[in-house]
Amino acid sequence: MPSEVKTIAGSFSQQFNSKIQTRTARVGIIGMGYVGLPLALLFSDQKFVVTGFDIDARKVTTLNQGGSYIHRILPAEIKAAQQSGFLATEDFSRLRDMDAVIICVPTPLDEYHEPDMSYITGTATSIAPHLRSGHLIVLESTTYPGTTEEVLVPILEKGNPRGLKVSTKQRAGDFFVAFSPEREDPGNQSVARRDIPKVVGGLDQQASESAAALYNSIFNRVVPVSTPAAAEMTKLLENIYRCVNIALVNELKMLCLRMGVDIWEVIAAASTKPFGFQAFYPGPGLGGHCIPVDPFYLSWKAKEFDFHTRFIELAGEVNLHMPYHVVDSVIEALNARKKALNGSKVLVLGLAYKKDIDDLRESPSLTIIELLQKQGAQVSYHDPYFAFVGRGRKYDLQMKCASLENLGEYDCVLIVTDHSDYDYRRIVREAKLVVDTRNATKGINSPNIVRC
Ligand SMILES: NC(=O)c1ccc[n+]([C@@H]2O[C@H](COP(=O)([O-])OP(=O)(O)OC[C@H]3O[C@@H](n4cnc5c(N)ncnc54)[C@H](O)[C@@H]3O)[C@@H](O)[C@H]2O)c1
């Protein structure tokens, strides 16, 4: 890069950094969901004026009325942010007033199990007309390596009426782009959000430095990588690592069940090794927005390179089988009591995809309920986080949360999510049969428990 271009970039960087230090930088966050809203609150805590953009009018109204739609975020936190200037809007023309824009929109799989990029392309299309010189745009949505450069940047460049160009390592431009993956672990109380290191990869040095300065104001450590693609791949490696290891213990659990060995005891014993082992736990199947979904973003992209990601496919196969294994276990347990699943009353405990959270995206409970119903079971559910479950992207339950007062009326109580609120001793005492997919009944001895 010629030296005068470096100087212009350097002076922009100084201005941006000084706006960050003085908290006069305006931060816009697109997507006020599980990732975007907590991020907005972190910036707001640090006295930035934050604007939340969303296309969901109900979310925008709730936030502007000082309310919250995420269980772990209290209305008081939204109100405190409002005191620091936080507001939500559907009006994307306000993006012009922002210095930094962070994109936190969904990246699901479509009906063919392929990346659904429509939220990212839709967002880029909404930003482009309001792009201005000096803007820093950061993508946080989990996606395949190459998305930032191949999908986001072309839409921003083509769609802006002033012909603004992105700054790259080869060419000085008008606006800056980086990728920085989100690493939230919903429900985890042991690591403060600030202490989770933030990986950042910019399209050029300027973008990397500005994004690092931005995130340094709310995170204790920023980890720079050389490109957006490296940052995109980092996130996928983290999630694939979990997905593959969970598949491994799920497979070993099924073998242990046949061999009469307690997999939970084995994992606890292996965990005493002070090096080279990290514990992963079996369960009723993968859930959540990340682990069941993200690995397939990479296997899809890999095909472009004539590459078959066999670990991901195999892990997917094992994990997808788990809800079927759970239903088979219920059938066997009922059979041992001379009962058929058809016509039996089954209470599913826990709908959320993991304990103590209010998120049921991709939850194995949904698949399990559907499979049980298909086989003629009369299914009810209980979950302290969901009073009612209607229609989602892949389910239509229309069920109300049942009471826990009459456990003895069910032929089987099936523990799918091990919420801490449950009194497992009472459940085992009162239920005729408990099928436990999470080892929630650990330490309780009863012939009525079947661990699967
Ligand atoms: N939830 C997690 O724990 C988690 C953790 C790490 C990474 N991620 C990733 O972060 C991204 C966001 O996930 P999330 O859980 O926050 O999703 P979410 O569904 O909770 O929230 C997304 C928000 O984006 C809004 N939105 C959709 N399209 C939009 C558009 N065109 N313009 C403006 N707003 C739009 C939706 O209305 C919604 O409020 C995903 O890529 C996900 O994989 C999520």
The ligand as an SDF file (V2000), in Angstrom:
LIG
                    3D

 44 48  0  0  0  0  0  0  0  0999 V2000
  -27.6500  -18.1040   20.6230 N   0  0  0  0  0  0  0  0  0  0  0  0
  -26.4010  -18.4370   20.8650 C   0  0  0  0  0  0  0  0  0  0  0  0
  -26.0830  -18.8900   21.9530 O   0  0  0  0  0  0  0  0  0  0  0  0
  -25.3020  -18.2330   19.8280 C   0  0  0  0  0  0  0  0  0  0  0  0
  -23.9720  -18.4610   20.2200 C   0  0  0  0  0  0  0  0  0  0  0  0
  -22.9580  -18.2420   19.3020 C   0  0  0  0  0  0  0  0  0  0  0  0
  -23.2750  -17.8260   17.9980 C   0  0  0  0  0  0  0  0  0  0  0  0
  -24.5650  -17.6280   17.6340 N   0  0  0  0  0  0  0  0  0  0  0  0
  -24.8260  -17.1540   16.2680 C   0  0  0  0  0  0  0  0  0  0  0  0
  -25.2480  -15.7930   16.3120 O   0  0  0  0  0  0  0  0  0  0  0  0
  -26.1890  -15.5260   15.2740 C   0  0  0  0  0  0  0  0  0  0  0  0
  -27.4720  -14.9510   15.8700 C   0  0  0  0  0  0  0  0  0  0  0  0
  -28.0460  -15.9370   16.7200 O   0  0  0  0  0  0  0  0  0  0  0  0
  -29.1530  -15.5900   17.7930 P   0  0  0  0  0  0  0  0  0  0  0  0
  -29.2120  -16.7640   18.6950 O   0  0  0  0  0  0  0  0  0  0  0  0
  -28.9500  -14.2510   18.3910 O   0  0  0  0  0  0  0  0  0  0  0  0
  -30.4670  -15.5500   16.8480 O   0  0  0  0  0  0  0  0  0  0  0  0
  -31.9210  -15.0040   17.2540 P   0  0  0  0  0  0  0  0  0  0  0  0
  -32.8760  -15.6800   16.3420 O   0  0  0  0  0  0  0  0  0  0  0  0
  -32.1060  -15.0690   18.7300 O   0  0  0  0  0  0  0  0  0  0  0  0
  -31.8610  -13.4550   16.8880 O   0  0  0  0  0  0  0  0  0  0  0  0
  -31.7090  -12.9720   15.6140 C   0  0  0  0  0  0  0  0  0  0  0  0
  -32.4520  -11.6440   15.4930 C   0  0  0  0  0  0  0  0  0  0  0  0
  -32.2140  -11.1350   14.1900 O   0  0  0  0  0  0  0  0  0  0  0  0
  -33.4100  -10.5450   13.7140 C   0  0  0  0  0  0  0  0  0  0  0  0
  -33.3320  -10.4680   12.2660 N   0  0  0  0  0  0  0  0  0  0  0  0
  -33.4920  -11.4320   11.3500 C   0  0  0  0  0  0  0  0  0  0  0  0
  -33.3030  -10.9380   10.1080 N   0  0  0  0  0  0  0  0  0  0  0  0
  -33.0180   -9.6260   10.2480 C   0  0  0  0  0  0  0  0  0  0  0  0
  -32.7260   -8.5780    9.3540 C   0  0  0  0  0  0  0  0  0  0  0  0
  -32.7000   -8.7920    8.0300 N   0  0  0  0  0  0  0  0  0  0  0  0
  -32.4860   -7.3400    9.8440 N   0  0  0  0  0  0  0  0  0  0  0  0
  -32.5320   -7.1420   11.1900 C   0  0  0  0  0  0  0  0  0  0  0  0
  -32.7780   -8.0790   12.0990 N   0  0  0  0  0  0  0  0  0  0  0  0
  -33.0310   -9.3160   11.6280 C   0  0  0  0  0  0  0  0  0  0  0  0
  -34.4960  -11.4530   14.2380 C   0  0  0  0  0  0  0  0  0  0  0  0
  -35.7470  -10.7940   14.2630 O   0  0  0  0  0  0  0  0  0  0  0  0
  -33.9560  -11.7790   15.6480 C   0  0  0  0  0  0  0  0  0  0  0  0
  -34.4080  -10.8360   16.5990 O   0  0  0  0  0  0  0  0  0  0  0  0
  -26.3770  -16.8520   14.5340 C   0  0  0  0  0  0  0  0  0  0  0  0
  -25.5080  -16.8930   13.4390 O   0  0  0  0  0  0  0  0  0  0  0  0
  -25.9520  -17.8820   15.5660 C   0  0  0  0  0  0  0  0  0  0  0  0
  -25.4720  -19.0610   14.9440 O   0  0  0  0  0  0  0  0  0  0  0  0
  -25.5870  -17.8100   18.5190 C   0  0  0  0  0  0  0  0  0  0  0  0
  1  2  1  0
  2  3  2  0
  2  4  1  0
  4  5  1  0
  4 44  2  0
  5  6  2  0
  6  7  1  0
  7  8  2  0
  8  9  1  0
  8 44  1  0
  9 10  1  0
  9 42  1  0
 10 11  1  0
 11 12  1  0
 11 40  1  0
 12 13  1  0
 13 14  1  0
 14 15  2  0
 14 16  1  0
 14 17  1  0
 17 18  1  0
 18 19  2  0
 18 20  1  0
 18 21  1  0
 21 22  1  0
 22 23  1  0
 23 24  1  0
 23 38  1  0
 24 25  1  0
 25 26  1  0
 25 36  1  0
 26 27  1  0
 26 35  1  0
 27 28  2  0
 28 29  1  0
 29 30  1  0
 29 35  2  0
 30 31  1  0
 30 32  2  0
 32 33  1  0
 33 34  2  0
 34 35  1  0
 36 37  1  0
 36 38  1  0
 38 39  1  0
 40 41  1  0
 40 42  1  0
 42 43  1  0
M  CHG  2   8   1  16  -1
M  END
$$$$
